[in-house]
C-alpha cells in the first residue's frame, strides 16, 4: 500500500493568527545648536521636515560662553534675555522644540556635555567651499560617535 503525501494548509482564520506589529516607542534625539537666528531657523525648518511622521525630540541648545573673569552663574548677558530669544525662535518654527540654555567656558566642550551618546546633530552652516570651524567641529563630533548633518544656508 502506497502512502499518500500529507498536505499542509497554510491558510487559517484571522482570529487564530492575530497580526501584531512591533511598536517602537523610543524617540530619536535631534539636537540643533544655536548659531545665529537665520542659520538656526533654517536648521529647525530642516529638522521639522526630516522628522515628519517620526517620533523625534527636537532640542535647541544655546551654549553661552562666559568669560573666565566672571562666575558661571553670573554671565555678562541677562539669562532672561537669552531664554526669551530661544523661546521666540522655538515659537516661530511652529514645531515642538525643547530649548536649553547652557553656560560654559568653552563652546564646543559645553555642547559636547549637552549631547547624549549617539545623538543626531543638525549643524547650521553658512554655505562655503572651504572647511570652516563648524565643519571641523562636525568632524570631531563624528569621531566622538555622534551622527552629524550639515544644514547649509546661503
Buried (B, 14 or more C-beta within 10 A) or exposed (E): EEEEEEEEEEEEEEEEEEEEEEEEEEEBBBBBBBBEEEBBBBBBBBBBEBBEEEEBEBBBBBBBBBEEEEEEEEBEEEEEEBBEBBEEBBEEBEBEBEBBBBBBEEBBEBBBEBBEEEBBBBBBBBEEEEEBEBBEBBEEBEEEEBEBBBBBBE
